[in-house]
Amino acid sequence: MVSSAYTSYLNPMIDVTLAGKTISPLVSRLGVVSDLLGKADTCVLMVADYCRSVVESVKQGDPLIIKWGYVGDELVEIFRGVVRSVGIADPVVVRGIDYNTILNSKRVQVTFEDETAAGIIRAVLADTGLGLDVEDCQLEINRLPFFDRTVRECVDAVSELVRKETGEEYFDYIREGVFHWGMKDVSGSPVHSFRMGVNIIRQEARQDGLSFMETLVAPVRHSEVIEVDGEKCFVMKVEYIWESGGRTRIWYEHIG
């Protein structure tokens, strides 16, 4: 169902859980970058914890989850990952990265023969602890050796091989603990509707072929379909910014 462009934008809120503790009232600012073409989602939190009573026990690798939305509505998860670093200044700066850190830390040493691209993706991701949503690409690869390569490198190698052999672009991302690999899916119904003069603050066309807009707190993530001024569009990148209220910056392409 398309969320109405006339949704009330009163009472935006965030829900930030750091190492199992809710710290939302202490977060003075946050930024999340989520890009389908990027290698990982990242976030930066500014935490007003001057006595360090909360963050003193936080360490690299601790879980970090961020949701946002409006009071009375179901919140949307915009980041799930782990702590990458914790600053020492006031306010405390906490940096996070999504579960691509698992793909970058786990290494693979195996040779695949007469296996499909989808089968290789499933195999190299099998022991990561992530759920799998892998599109059934039947391109058969005669031989593909991986010698001490990271899972991230293996996935990129398979996607590039598929592109060269078939001309088809396969993308991957991790959302809510599930690894997704496949082509863009533009068949779905729009998850949210935007209109200039209603809920679009600014809008522009870019030379790279993407369009850009800035709006208020919006339940939109990359790889989703939205409606902009009555036209279906595919979201490529989103930036979420919170500082006494929220802003969502969305880069999207029109669906022909």
C-alpha positions in Angstrom: 0.0 0.0 0.0 1.3 3.5 -0.9 1.7 5.7 2.1 -0.2 8.9 1.5 1.7 12.0 0.5 -0.6 13.8 3.0 0.6 11.8 6.0 0.9 14.0 9.1 4.5 14.9 9.7 4.1 15.7 13.3 6.1 14.1 16.1 9.0 12.4 14.3 11.0 10.0 16.4 14.1 7.8 16.4 14.7 4.5 18.2 18.5 3.8 18.7 19.6 0.6 20.4 23.4 0.3 21.2 24.8 -2.9 22.7 21.3 -3.8 23.8 20.5 -0.5 25.5 18.1 2.2 24.2 20.0 5.5 23.9 17.6 7.5 21.8 17.2 10.4 24.3 21.0 10.9 24.3 21.4 11.0 20.5 21.8 14.7 19.5 22.6 13.9 15.8 22.8 10.9 13.5 23.5 10.3 9.9 23.1 7.1 7.9 24.2 6.5 4.3 22.6 3.6 2.5 23.6 3.1 -1.1 22.7 0.2 -3.4 26.0 0.8 -5.3 28.0 1.1 -2.1 29.9 -1.7 -0.3 28.3 -1.1 3.1 25.8 1.0 4.9 27.4 3.3 7.5 26.3 5.6 10.3 27.6 8.2 12.6 26.0 9.1 16.0 26.7 12.0 18.2 25.8 10.9 21.8 25.4 13.4 24.6 26.8 11.1 27.2 29.1 13.5 29.0 29.6 11.2 32.0 30.2 8.3 29.6 27.8 6.3 31.7 26.4 4.6 28.6 29.2 4.3 26.1 32.0 3.4 28.6 31.1 -0.3 28.2 30.6 -0.1 24.4 33.2 -1.7 22.2 34.0 -2.4 18.6 31.7 -5.1 17.2 28.7 -4.4 19.5 25.3 -4.4 17.8 23.7 -1.1 16.7 20.2 -0.7 15.4 18.5 2.5 14.3 14.8 2.9 13.5 12.8 6.0 12.7 9.3 7.2 11.9 6.5 9.0 13.6 4.8 8.6 17.0 1.9 6.2 16.7 3.2 4.6 13.5 5.4 1.5 13.0 9.0 2.5 12.9 11.2 1.6 9.9 14.6 0.1 10.4 17.2 2.3 8.6 20.4 0.7 10.0 21.5 -2.6 11.5 25.1 -3.4 12.0 28.0 -3.1 14.5 30.1 -0.4 16.2 33.2 0.4 14.2 34.6 3.0 16.6 33.8 5.0 19.8 35.3 8.5 20.2 36.6 10.0 23.4 35.5 13.6 22.9 32.2 15.2 24.1 29.7 14.6 22.6 30.8 11.0 22.0 31.0 10.1 18.3 30.0 6.5 17.6 30.6 5.1 14.1 28.9 2.0 12.7 29.0 -0.3 9.7 26.4 -2.8 8.5 27.0 -6.6 8.5 29.2 -6.3 5.4 31.9 -6.4 8.0 31.2 -10.2 8.2 31.8 -10.5 4.4 35.1 -8.5 4.7 36.4 -10.6 7.6 35.6 -14.1 6.5 37.9 -15.6 3.9 37.3 -18.4 1.4 39.6 -21.0 -0.2 37.8 -23.2 -2.6 37.4 -23.9 -6.3 34.0 -24.2 -7.9 33.5 -26.3 -11.0 30.4 -26.6 -13.1 28.3 -24.6 -10.6 25.7 -21.9 -11.2 26.3 -18.3 -10.2 23.5 -18.5 -7.7 24.9 -21.8 -6.3 28.3 -20.1 -5.7 26.8 -17.2 -4.0 24.8 -19.4 -1.6 27.9 -21.5 -0.9 30.3 -18.7 0.0 27.6 -17.1 2.2 26.6 -20.3 3.9 28.6 -19.9 7.1 28.1 -16.2 7.6 25.1 -16.5 9.9 23.1 -14.3 7.5 19.8 -15.2 6.0 19.9 -15.6 2.2 17.6 -14.2 -0.5 19.5 -15.2 -3.7 17.9 -14.8 -7.1 18.1 -18.0 -9.1 20.7 -17.0 -11.7 21.4 -20.1 -13.8 24.6 -19.0 -15.5 26.9 -22.0 -15.3 30.5 -21.3 -14.4 32.9 -24.0 -15.6 35.7 -23.2 -13.1 36.1 -20.4 -10.5 39.0 -20.6 -8.0 39.0 -18.5 -4.8 42.3 -18.6 -3.0 42.2 -16.8 0.3 39.6 -14.3 -0.9 37.1 -12.5 1.3 33.5 -13.3 0.9 33.0 -9.7 -0.2 35.6 -10.3 -3.0 33.9 -13.6 -4.0 30.5 -12.0 -4.3 31.9 -9.1 -6.4 33.8 -11.5 -8.6 30.6 -13.6 -9.4 28.5 -10.5 -10.0 31.1 -9.1 -12.4 31.3 -12.5 -14.2 27.6 -12.6 -14.6 27.6 -9.0 -16.0 30.3 -9.9 -18.6 28.7 -13.1 -19.7 25.0 -12.0 -19.8 25.0 -8.2 -19.7 22.8 -8.4 -16.6 23.6 -6.3 -13.5 23.3 -8.1 -10.2 23.4 -6.2 -6.9 23.7 -7.1 -3.3 22.8 -5.6 0.1 22.2 -6.7 3.6 18.9 -5.7 5.4 17.6 -6.9 8.7 20.1 -9.7 8.8 19.4 -11.0 5.3 21.8 -11.0 2.4 20.0 -10.1 -0.8 21.5 -10.8 -4.3 19.7 -10.2 -7.6 18.7 -7.8 -10.3 16.7 -4.6 -9.6 13.1 -5.4 -8.9 10.9 -2.6 -10.2 7.7 -4.6 -10.2 6.5 -3.9 -6.7 3.9 -1.3 -5.7 5.3 2.1 -4.4 5.9 2.1 -0.6 5.5 5.8 -0.3 4.2 8.8 -2.3 5.9 12.2 -2.7 4.6 15.4 -4.3 6.2 18.7 -4.8 4.5 21.3 -2.6 3.3 18.6 -0.2 6.2 16.6 1.2 9.1 17.4 -1.1 11.4 20.1 0.3 13.6 20.4 -2.8 14.1 18.4 -5.9 16.6 18.4 -8.8 17.8 16.3 -11.8 21.4 15.3 -11.9 23.9 14.7 -14.7 24.4 11.1 -13.7 20.9 10.2 -14.7 19.5 10.1 -11.2 17.0 12.5 -9.7 17.3 13.8 -6.2 14.9 15.1 -3.6 14.9 16.0 0.1 12.0 15.4 2.3 11.2 15.0 6.0 11.4 11.7 7.9 10.3 9.1 5.4 9.9 5.3 5.6 11.9 4.7 2.4 15.0 2.5 1.8 17.1 1.8 -1.3 15.9 -0.9 -3.7 12.3 0.1 -3.0 9.8 1.6 -5.5 8.3 5.0 -4.7 5.9 7.4 -6.4 7.1 10.9 -7.2 4.6 13.3 -8.7 2.5 10.4 -9.9 5.4 8.5 -11.5 6.9 5.2 -10.3 10.6 5.4 -9.4 13.3 3.1 -8.1 15.4 4.2 -5.1 19.2 3.9 -5.5 20.5 5.7 -2.4 19.2 7.3 0.8 20.8 9.5 3.4 19.0 9.8 6.8 19.8 12.8 8.9 18.5 13.5 12.4 19.1 16.7 14.4 16.1 18.0 16.3 14.0 16.4 13.6 14.8 14.5 10.5 15.6 14.9 6.8 15.7 12.2 4.2 17.7 12.6 1.0 16.7 10.3 -1.8 18.5 9.5 -5.1 16.2 7.7 -7.5 15.7 6.8 -11.2 12.5 6.9 -13.1 11.1 3.5 -14.2 10.6 3.5 -17.9 
